[in-house]
Amino acid sequence: PTQSPSTDPSLSPSKVPSTSPTLRGDFLQIGDWRLAHVCETCGRSHFSISSQANGKTSEIFRDDGVHHSGSGVRTDFHGFDLSRGDGTGLT
């Protein structure tokens, strides 16, 4: 029989995110990670996975199926730059 999450010993408190997920408009935030719809003003729609802890964009997905890896160096299309309005993070 399968155990419920509350009684499953493999789900120790250290494996549970320290903060509850937050869902707002164009993003879902889980801990220091944000999954967001970014760059509304670009010619294509973009979805990114970004880290607040290191300020980097981990992955970028375009609506045409193109995928860009952040490779640990990208800071554009960052989900935490949504306050700029375009989400590109470009200045």
C-alpha positions in Angstrom: 0.0 0.0 0.0 1.1 3.6 -0.7 1.7 5.9 2.2 0.2 9.3 2.3 2.7 12.2 2.1 2.1 13.0 5.8 3.2 9.5 6.9 5.8 8.8 4.2 9.2 8.6 5.9 11.0 9.5 2.7 9.6 13.0 2.8 11.6 14.3 5.7 11.2 18.0 6.6 14.6 18.7 5.0 13.2 17.7 1.6 10.1 20.0 1.8 10.5 23.6 0.5 10.9 26.1 3.3 8.3 28.4 1.7 4.9 27.7 0.2 4.6 28.2 -3.5 3.3 31.6 -4.7 1.2 31.9 -7.8 0.6 35.4 -9.2 -0.4 36.5 -12.6 2.5 35.5 -14.9 4.7 33.5 -12.5 4.9 30.6 -10.0 7.5 31.0 -7.3 8.8 28.1 -5.3 11.5 29.1 -2.7 14.2 31.0 -4.6 13.0 29.7 -8.0 10.5 31.5 -10.3 8.8 30.0 -13.4 7.5 32.9 -15.3 6.0 34.1 -18.6 8.4 36.9 -19.6 8.9 39.4 -22.4 5.4 40.4 -23.3 6.8 43.0 -25.7 9.1 40.7 -27.7 8.1 39.3 -31.0 7.7 35.8 -29.4 6.4 34.7 -26.1 9.0 33.4 -23.6 8.8 31.3 -20.4 11.8 31.1 -18.1 13.1 29.4 -15.0 15.1 31.8 -12.9 16.9 31.8 -9.5 16.7 34.7 -7.1 19.6 33.3 -5.1 22.2 33.7 -7.9 20.3 36.2 -10.2 20.6 33.9 -13.2 18.2 32.6 -15.7 18.4 28.8 -15.8 16.3 28.0 -18.9 14.3 30.0 -21.5 11.6 28.4 -23.6 10.0 30.2 -26.6 6.5 29.6 -27.9 7.9 28.2 -31.2 9.6 25.3 -29.3 13.1 26.8 -29.2 14.9 26.2 -25.9 17.9 28.2 -24.6 20.0 27.0 -21.7 21.1 29.7 -19.3 24.4 27.9 -18.8 24.9 29.6 -15.5 25.7 33.0 -17.1 22.4 34.5 -18.5 20.6 37.2 -16.6 18.2 38.3 -19.4 14.6 37.0 -19.5 14.8 36.8 -15.7 11.5 36.1 -13.9 12.4 38.4 -11.1 12.6 41.4 -13.5 8.9 41.4 -14.2 8.5 44.8 -12.6 10.2 46.3 -15.7 7.1 45.4 -17.7 8.9 43.6 -20.5 10.6 40.9 -18.4 13.8 41.0 -20.5 16.0 42.3 -17.8 17.7 44.4 -20.4 18.7 48.0 -19.5 
